[in-house]
Amino acid sequence: MTPEPENKDVSLAKVFLDEFPPLQLSENARRLCRGLNMRLVSYSDPAIDDYMVEWAAARMKEKMASARKKGRGGWHTPNCTTEELRQKLREHIDKGDMVDVLNLAGMILLREHIGYND
């Protein structure tokens, strides 16, 4: 479901600056931070797409690092199958854990891209 932009009243400068130090932002995102009264009016703007990807990637990296600290890993080895990852993906969709959904989808996507057939 696509959110309705006219119902949003979000200062992009605040959102960006709260989430990322300025040096980690793309040039498009930095441009968006320049005005304090900016409003989110277009969800199709490439700068918003860039921000979403950067924000999601940062959350994904945090979650992967946390999982490694707990001893989890091996999704890229023969000890794990793509079907096992697909099952975990379905479970995490049902749980509503979207960061894990992104990570699991990325694992599956990379395995398929490199032709990792189990």
N, C-alpha and C positions, 0 to 999 in steps of 0.2 A: 504494500500500500504506500503510495507516494504522499508525503505530508503536503498540506496546503500552505504555500509560502505566505499568503496574506494573513494567516493566523499566527505567524511567528513574530516575535518582537525581541530579537536576540542581537546584542552588540557583538559583531564578529571580532572586534578588537579585544574585548574582554574574553571571549571564548578562546581565541588563539593564544593570547598572552597567558591565560591561566593554564593552558595545556602544554605549550611548548616555549622554551627559550627562543627568542627571535632568530638566533643563528641556525636553528634546526628547521626553520620554515623555508618552503620554496619561495622563489621571488614573487609568484602570484599571491601566495598567502601573506607575505610581508606587505604587499601593496594593499591588501584588504585590511591590514591592521592600522593603516595610517590615519584613519578617521575614527573618532570616538563615537560618532552618531551613525555609523554604518548599520544597516539592517540587512538581514538575510532575505533577499527578494527573488533570487533565482537559483534553484537547486540544480540547474543544468549548466551553470557557469563552470568552465574548466578549473577555475581557482577553487571552487567549492569541492569539485571532484578531487583535486590534488590534496586539499586539506583532509578530506575524508580518508584517502589512502594513507597519508602520513600519520594521521591520528590512529587509524586502525592498526597500521604496522607497528607503531610504538606499543599499543596495548598487546598485540600478538607477541612481540619480543619479550615484554615483561612476563607474560603468562608462560612462555616457553622457558625462560630463565628460572621462574619459580618451580616449574615442573622438574627441570633438571636438578635443582637443589634437593628435590624430594626423591631423586633416584630414577625418575622416569626418562625414557628415551628409547632409541632403537627403531623408530618408525620407518627408518630408511634401510633397515637390515632385513635379511631373509627370515628373521624371527618374528616379523610382523607382516601380515598380509594386507593387501588393499581391501579385501572384504572385511577384515577386522576393523580397519579405519572407517569404512563405510558404516558399519554397525555403530561404532562410537559416534560418528557424525549424526546418525539418526537419534541416538540417545541424547546428545547435547542439544539438538534442535528441540526435542521435547522438553528438556530442562530449561531452555531459554538462555543458555550460556553462549552468547553470540561470539565471544572471543575464542572459545574453544571450537565453535563451529567454523570460524575463519581459519584457525590453525589446522584443524582436521581436513578441511576442504583444500587448503594449500598443500598439505602432505599428499593427499590423493592426486591433486593436479600435477605436482612435480613427479610423482611416481609414474603417472600416465604419460607425461611429457617425455621422460627418458626411456619409456618402454619397459618399465619394470613389471614384468609379467610374473604373477605368482601362481 
